[in-house]
Amino acid sequence: MNKTVLIIGASRGLGLGLAKQFSSEGWQVIATVRTPQQADALSQIPRVSVETLDMNDAASVDALARRLEGTQLDVLFVNAGVAGPQGKPANLATETEVGHLFYTNAVAPLRLAERLLPLVNTKQGVVVFMSSILGSVETGPGMGMSLYGASKAALNHMTRTFVAELGETGVTVLSMHPGWVKTDMGGEQAPLEVETSARGMVEQVTKALGTGGHRYLDYQGDLLPW
Ligand SMILES: NC(=O)c1ccc[n+]([C@@H]2O[C@H](COP(=O)([O-])OP(=O)(O)OC[C@H]3O[C@@H](n4cnc5c(N)ncnc54)[C@H](OP(=O)(O)O)[C@@H]3O)[C@@H](O)[C@H]2O)c1
């Protein structure tokens, strides 16, 4: 039987790359965009159905959960994220900018995962949160983008709470670093192509099915220090 993945935030960049890679490996893909007008690239991909979702809007998440009732997800991949106020250190960013960054990168992914968890296969499903090496408390500081890194550290922290509250389950949780990748967020100087990162991440997620536990790892499967 074909496996099913739900990818949150797939209009461009890594989310779009993940949709292409899962599809090319025979998965059924449900992929979300904020604006249906941005779904052209996605709707060209075989086995992809497109849903509209703003991850930060609880009513939008609730509506998606209701539309997907009865669907069993092998993988829930929470990819959506923002860079925040680029180049601004913490003492220059506004309260609104910081609030939006931390809400989008740390709080909204966990709220969404809690709402959609009943759809995830309890025997062997995988929930993936798109983190970053910049979120590592041990190695992130000094690598730049300090506010963004702190938002991903907060995501990792909240993910560990999510895992602690899962109890006895066959669900595996991954905190994923995709590498530094050429996207709107990663920029032109990034060394990795979307295809390389997406291929690696799909391999790691597929390997994780049914293994259980929680790991912080990169697209090549290397474990990262928290
Ligand atoms: N690129 C890298 O080098 C790198 C490295 C480490 C981690 N990451 C992480 O990887 C993920 C994807 O990054 P990317 O490089 O592909 O970035 P990107 O090109 O900027 O794409 C970001 C995606 O997230 C979506 N998104 C943002 N806010 C959303 C919301 N509130 N609700 C739903 N979707 C939302 C965007 O949708 P719209 O098109 O509607 O804006 C877009 O599809 C992010 O979590 C990022 O932090 C990236």
The ligand as a MOL file (V3000), in Angstrom:
LIG
                    3D

  0  0  0     0  0            999 V3000
M  V30 BEGIN CTAB
M  V30 COUNTS 48 52 0 0 0
M  V30 BEGIN ATOM
M  V30 1 N 17.2300 26.8050 3.5610 0
M  V30 2 C 18.0220 26.4620 4.5450 0
M  V30 3 O 19.2730 26.5050 4.4070 0
M  V30 4 C 17.4610 26.0080 5.8670 0
M  V30 5 C 18.3710 25.5800 6.8460 0
M  V30 6 C 17.8790 25.1300 8.0670 0
M  V30 7 C 16.5010 25.0780 8.2880 0
M  V30 8 N 15.6410 25.5270 7.3110 0 CHG=1
M  V30 9 C 14.1970 25.4360 7.6030 0
M  V30 10 O 13.5620 24.7050 6.5700 0
M  V30 11 C 12.1940 25.1410 6.4150 0
M  V30 12 C 11.9370 25.5180 4.9510 0
M  V30 13 O 12.8500 26.5350 4.6160 0
M  V30 14 P 13.0990 27.0530 3.1210 0
M  V30 15 O 14.5340 27.3330 3.0360 0
M  V30 16 O 12.4250 26.1650 2.1430 0 CHG=-1
M  V30 17 O 12.3420 28.4670 3.2400 0
M  V30 18 P 11.4610 29.2840 2.1810 0
M  V30 19 O 11.9490 29.0570 0.8030 0
M  V30 20 O 11.4050 30.6730 2.7350 0
M  V30 21 O 10.0170 28.6010 2.3150 0
M  V30 22 C 9.3040 28.7020 3.5220 0
M  V30 23 C 7.9800 27.9490 3.3600 0
M  V30 24 O 7.2470 28.0560 4.5980 0
M  V30 25 C 5.9370 28.5390 4.2860 0
M  V30 26 N 5.3690 29.2650 5.4240 0
M  V30 27 C 5.9080 30.2930 6.1190 0
M  V30 28 N 5.0580 30.7000 7.0930 0
M  V30 29 C 3.9590 29.9040 7.0000 0
M  V30 30 C 2.7230 29.8270 7.6960 0
M  V30 31 N 2.4320 30.6510 8.7020 0
M  V30 32 N 1.8280 28.8780 7.3320 0
M  V30 33 C 2.0840 28.0350 6.3160 0
M  V30 34 N 3.2290 28.0560 5.5930 0
M  V30 35 C 4.1480 28.9880 5.9270 0
M  V30 36 C 6.1310 29.4210 3.0660 0
M  V30 37 O 4.8900 29.6590 2.4250 0
M  V30 38 P 4.6300 31.0170 1.5140 0
M  V30 39 O 5.1710 30.7040 0.1420 0
M  V30 40 O 3.1720 31.1970 1.5660 0
M  V30 41 O 5.3950 32.1490 2.1770 0
M  V30 42 C 7.0990 28.5400 2.2690 0
M  V30 43 O 6.3990 27.4820 1.6290 0
M  V30 44 C 12.0270 26.2960 7.4050 0
M  V30 45 O 11.4490 25.8200 8.6010 0
M  V30 46 C 13.4530 26.7610 7.6480 0
M  V30 47 O 13.5930 27.4170 8.8990 0
M  V30 48 C 16.0940 25.9840 6.1100 0
M  V30 END ATOM
M  V30 BEGIN BOND
M  V30 1 1 1 2
M  V30 2 2 2 3
M  V30 3 1 2 4
M  V30 4 1 4 5
M  V30 5 2 4 48
M  V30 6 2 5 6
M  V30 7 1 6 7
M  V30 8 2 7 8
M  V30 9 1 8 9
M  V30 10 1 8 48
M  V30 11 1 9 10
M  V30 12 1 9 46
M  V30 13 1 10 11
M  V30 14 1 11 12
M  V30 15 1 11 44
M  V30 16 1 12 13
M  V30 17 1 13 14
M  V30 18 2 14 15
M  V30 19 1 14 16
M  V30 20 1 14 17
M  V30 21 1 17 18
M  V30 22 2 18 19
M  V30 23 1 18 20
M  V30 24 1 18 21
M  V30 25 1 21 22
M  V30 26 1 22 23
M  V30 27 1 23 24
M  V30 28 1 23 42
M  V30 29 1 24 25
M  V30 30 1 25 26
M  V30 31 1 25 36
M  V30 32 1 26 27
M  V30 33 1 26 35
M  V30 34 2 27 28
M  V30 35 1 28 29
M  V30 36 1 29 30
M  V30 37 2 29 35
M  V30 38 1 30 31
M  V30 39 2 30 32
M  V30 40 1 32 33
M  V30 41 2 33 34
M  V30 42 1 34 35
M  V30 43 1 36 37
M  V30 44 1 36 42
M  V30 45 1 37 38
M  V30 46 2 38 39
M  V30 47 1 38 40
M  V30 48 1 38 41
M  V30 49 1 42 43
M  V30 50 1 44 45
M  V30 51 1 44 46
M  V30 52 1 46 47
M  V30 END BOND
M  V30 END CTAB
M  END
